[in-house]
Amino acid sequence: MAVYTTVDPPALAALLEAYPIGRPLRLEGILQGVENSNYSLETESGRYVLTLFERRAPEADLPYFLSLMEHLAAAGFPAPQPIRRRDGGLLSMAAGKPAAIVSFLSGDWPRQPTAADAAIAGAALARLHGAAGDFQGSRGNALGAADWRPLFARSAAEADRVRPGLAEAIASALDDILARWPKGLPAGACHLDLFPDNLFVADGRLSGVIDFYFAATEAYAYDLAIAMNAWCFDGAGRWQTDRAAALQAGYERVRPLEAAERAALPVLLEGAAMRFLLTRLFDWLFPAPGALVRPKDPLEQWAALAAHRSMRA
């Protein structure tokens, strides 16, 4: 989450006239993350999150994200519940940007994840995949393996400014990953961004999963690989085998992996690191003007990718 666009009091009041949640009492920016503008919103009826959609997600995809969240919430999964407008719509405009209001989820995210936290994350992801199993919507992954070469092309000429030789190293690793990329794995609606700051825990139990704005139809095991990379490296870039084992075990207690999925996990882990390396590299080299948060260091994902490749060697 982040703040790029300011919502002034008149704009907020006008926006809330379309919703049955009362008048605004407080609006405060949420500074974590890099994609959209997010605000903690308090009204006469309770607490919510207001999101203004800023960056990668095309406006045409927004109904998919919101409908998926609504489907999961209806199935009993702790996803934010989109608040429908008085006219039944899910989307509005605020400060010239598409906007949505969703329910506020309690709890806090694990700043220093443990193996127990990782197990919760794995089980949560498997529950999400199961709850979305009958979701009728479909969206191609705009940041899937087929899109990595074009994405890298946008940054390749400048990549060596981040680290000498980085462009050539990425190109070589990308060729290798794509040559080994699996096909035909079980797939469905996936979160694709289950980092620790997108999962809330209260009293040692899952209380919420947020930020569904990368969600797409993808291989479940690739979604698991993204989560494993996000949860299972320490601050020094070292792979934590206890967390990785706990996260995978938590997942498989709810949804056992097929043999082909287990066999594909090594390259899926490399691909997950590559995907976030490429988007962070672009954001680092070409930061959005006026952003209140600093882009994340792409070299953290390069270190993750290198760690996986060294484990394979």
C-alpha positions in Angstrom: 0.0 0.0 0.0 1.1 3.6 -0.5 -0.2 7.1 -1.1 0.3 8.8 -4.5 -3.0 10.8 -4.8 -4.4 13.2 -2.2 -8.1 13.0 -1.4 -9.3 16.3 0.0 -12.3 16.6 2.3 -14.7 17.8 -0.4 -13.8 15.0 -2.7 -14.1 12.5 0.2 -17.5 13.8 1.2 -18.7 13.7 -2.4 -17.4 10.1 -2.8 -19.2 8.9 0.4 -22.5 10.2 -0.7 -22.7 7.2 -3.1 -22.2 4.7 -0.2 -24.4 3.6 2.7 -21.7 4.0 5.3 -22.3 7.5 6.7 -20.3 10.6 6.8 -16.5 10.6 7.1 -14.8 11.1 10.4 -11.2 10.4 9.7 -8.9 9.7 6.7 -5.3 8.7 7.1 -2.8 7.5 4.4 -1.3 4.0 4.6 2.3 4.3 3.5 3.3 0.6 3.1 3.6 -0.8 -0.4 4.2 0.6 -3.9 1.2 0.1 -6.2 -1.9 2.1 -5.2 -3.0 4.9 -2.9 -4.5 3.5 0.2 -6.3 5.2 3.1 -7.6 4.1 6.5 -11.1 5.5 6.5 -13.4 5.9 9.5 -17.0 6.9 9.0 -20.1 7.0 11.2 -20.6 3.3 10.6 -17.1 1.9 11.2 -13.6 1.5 9.7 -12.8 0.8 6.1 -10.0 1.0 3.6 -10.2 3.4 0.6 -8.1 2.4 -2.4 -7.3 4.6 -5.4 -6.0 2.5 -8.3 -2.8 4.1 -9.7 -0.4 1.9 -11.5 -0.2 -1.5 -13.3 -3.7 -2.8 -13.1 -5.9 -1.7 -16.1 -9.2 -0.3 -15.1 -10.9 -3.1 -16.9 -9.4 -5.6 -14.5 -10.7 -3.9 -11.3 -14.1 -5.7 -11.3 -12.2 -9.1 -11.3 -10.2 -8.2 -8.2 -13.2 -6.8 -6.3 -15.5 -9.7 -7.4 -12.9 -12.2 -6.2 -12.6 -10.5 -2.8 -16.4 -10.5 -2.5 -16.6 -14.2 -3.5 -13.9 -15.1 -0.9 -15.6 -13.1 1.8 -18.9 -14.8 1.1 -17.2 -18.2 1.3 -16.0 -17.4 4.8 -12.4 -16.6 3.9 -11.1 -13.5 5.7 -10.7 -11.3 2.6 -11.8 -7.6 2.6 -15.4 -7.3 1.8 -15.9 -4.7 -1.0 -18.6 -2.1 -0.1 -21.2 -1.7 -2.8 -22.4 1.7 -3.7 -26.1 2.6 -3.2 -26.6 1.8 -6.9 -25.0 -1.7 -6.5 -21.7 -0.8 -8.2 -18.3 -1.7 -6.8 -16.2 1.0 -8.3 -16.3 4.8 -8.0 -14.0 7.8 -9.0 -12.1 9.8 -6.5 -9.6 12.6 -7.3 -9.7 11.5 -10.9 -8.8 7.9 -10.1 -10.8 4.7 -10.0 -11.6 3.9 -6.4 -13.1 1.2 -4.1 -14.0 1.0 -0.4 -13.5 -2.3 1.4 -14.0 -3.5 5.0 -11.2 -3.1 7.5 -9.6 -6.3 8.8 -8.2 -6.5 12.3 -4.9 -8.0 13.3 -1.3 -7.2 12.4 1.2 -8.5 10.0 4.3 -10.5 11.2 7.3 -8.1 11.1 9.8 -10.9 11.9 8.1 -14.1 10.6 8.6 -17.4 12.4 8.1 -20.9 11.2 4.7 -20.8 13.0 3.8 -17.6 11.0 4.9 -19.3 7.8 2.6 -22.3 8.5 -0.3 -19.9 9.0 0.6 -18.3 5.6 0.7 -21.6 3.8 -2.6 -22.8 5.2 -4.2 -19.4 4.4 -3.0 -19.7 0.7 -4.4 -23.2 0.4 -7.7 -22.1 1.9 -7.8 -19.2 -0.5 -7.3 -21.5 -3.5 -10.0 -23.8 -2.2 -12.5 -21.0 -1.5 -11.9 -19.5 -5.0 -12.2 -22.9 -6.7 -15.8 -22.2 -7.9 -15.1 -18.5 -8.7 -16.3 -17.9 -12.2 -14.1 -14.9 -13.1 -10.9 -15.3 -15.0 -7.9 -13.0 -15.6 -4.6 -13.6 -17.4 -1.5 -12.9 -15.3 -0.1 -9.7 -16.8 3.2 -10.4 -15.0 3.4 -14.1 -15.8 6.4 -15.9 -17.4 5.4 -14.9 -20.9 5.7 -11.2 -20.0 9.1 -11.3 -18.3 11.2 -10.6 -21.5 9.2 -7.5 -22.5 9.3 -6.3 -18.9 13.0 -6.8 -18.7 13.4 -4.9 -22.0 12.1 -1.8 -20.4 14.9 -1.8 -17.9 17.8 -3.7 -19.5 19.6 -0.6 -20.8 19.8 0.9 -17.3 20.1 -2.2 -15.2 23.9 -1.9 -14.8 23.3 1.4 -12.9 21.9 -0.8 -10.1 24.9 -3.2 -10.2 27.6 -3.6 -12.9 26.9 -6.7 -15.0 23.3 -7.0 -13.7 21.7 -6.8 -17.2 23.7 -9.7 -18.6 23.2 -11.8 -15.4 19.4 -11.3 -15.6 19.3 -12.1 -19.3 21.2 -15.4 -18.7 19.0 -16.4 -15.8 15.8 -15.5 -17.6 16.8 -17.7 -20.6 17.4 -20.6 -18.2 14.2 -20.2 -16.2 12.0 -19.9 -19.3 13.6 -22.9 -20.9 12.6 -25.0 -17.8 9.2 -23.4 -17.1 6.5 -26.0 -16.5 3.1 -26.2 -18.2 -0.2 -27.8 -17.4 0.0 -27.5 -13.6 -3.3 -27.2 -11.6 -4.5 -23.6 -11.8 -7.2 -21.2 -10.7 -7.6 -17.9 -9.0 -4.4 -17.0 -7.2 -3.3 -14.1 -4.9 0.2 -13.8 -6.4 1.4 -11.3 -3.8 1.2 -13.0 -0.4 4.0 -11.2 1.4 4.0 -10.9 5.2 2.5 -7.4 5.1 -0.5 -8.7 3.2 -1.5 -11.2 5.9 -2.9 -10.3 9.3 -2.7 -12.4 12.4 -4.5 -12.0 15.7 -3.9 -14.2 18.8 -1.8 -16.6 16.7 -4.6 -17.1 14.1 -5.2 -15.8 10.6 -7.4 -12.7 10.7 -7.1 -11.4 7.2 -5.5 -11.5 3.8 -5.4 -8.2 1.8 -4.1 -6.6 -1.4 -5.6 -8.8 -4.2 -4.6 -6.4 -6.9 -2.2 -8.8 -8.6 -4.6 -11.7 -8.5 -5.0 -13.7 -11.6 -5.7 -17.2 -13.0 -2.4 -19.0 -12.5 -0.7 -22.2 -11.4 -1.4 -22.8 -7.7 2.2 -24.0 -7.1 3.6 -20.8 -8.6 1.4 -18.8 -6.1 2.9 -21.0 -3.4 6.4 -20.3 -4.7 5.8 -16.5 -4.4 4.7 -16.9 -0.8 7.7 -19.1 0.0 10.1 -16.5 -1.3 8.3 -13.8 0.5 8.3 -15.6 3.9 11.4 -17.8 3.9 14.4 -15.5 3.4 15.8 -13.6 6.4 17.0 -10.0 6.4 20.5 -11.1 5.2 19.1 -13.0 2.2 19.5 -16.4 3.7 17.0 -19.2 2.9 15.3 -20.4 6.1 14.6 -24.1 5.6 12.5 -24.3 8.8 10.1 -21.6 7.5 10.0 -23.1 4.0 9.2 -26.5 5.4 6.5 -25.1 7.7 4.9 -23.0 4.9 4.7 -25.9 2.5 3.4 -28.2 5.2 0.8 -25.7 6.2 -0.3 -25.5 2.6 -0.4 -29.2 2.1 -2.4 -29.9 5.2 -5.2 -28.1 3.4 -4.4 -28.9 -0.3 -1.8 -31.6 -1.0 0.5 -30.9 -3.9 0.5 -33.2 -6.9 3.8 -34.9 -7.9 4.3 -32.5 -10.8 3.8 -29.5 -8.6 6.5 -30.7 -6.2 8.9 -31.4 -9.0 8.3 -27.9 -10.4 8.8 -26.0 -7.2 12.6 -25.3 -7.7 12.1 -23.5 -11.0 8.9 -21.9 -9.8 10.9 -20.4 -6.9 13.4 -19.1 -9.3 10.7 -17.6 -11.5 8.9 -16.0 -8.5 12.2 -14.3 -7.6 12.6 -13.2 -11.3 9.1 -11.7 -11.5 9.7 -9.5 -8.4 13.2 -8.7 -9.5 12.0 -7.3 -12.8 9.1 -5.2 -11.4 11.3 -3.8 -8.6 14.1 -3.1 -11.1 11.7 -1.0 -13.2 10.3 0.8 -10.2 13.8 1.5 -8.8 15.1 2.9 -12.1 11.9 4.8 -13.0 10.2 5.8 -9.7 6.7 7.3 -9.8 6.8 11.1 -9.3 5.4 12.3 -6.0 5.3 8.9 -4.3 5.6 9.0 -0.5 7.3 5.6 -0.3 10.7 4.5 -1.7 10.8 1.7 -4.2 12.0 -1.7 -2.9 15.6 -2.7 -3.6 15.6 -5.1 -6.6 18.9 -6.6 -5.4 17.0 -8.4 -2.6 15.2 -10.4 -5.3 18.4 -10.9 -7.2 19.9 -12.4 -4.0 16.9 -14.7 -3.7 17.2 -15.9 -7.3 21.0 -16.5 -6.8 20.3 -18.5 -3.6 17.9 -20.8 -5.4 20.2 -21.2 -8.3 23.1 -22.1 -6.0 21.0 -24.7 -4.2 20.3 -26.3 -7.6 24.0 -26.3 -8.6 
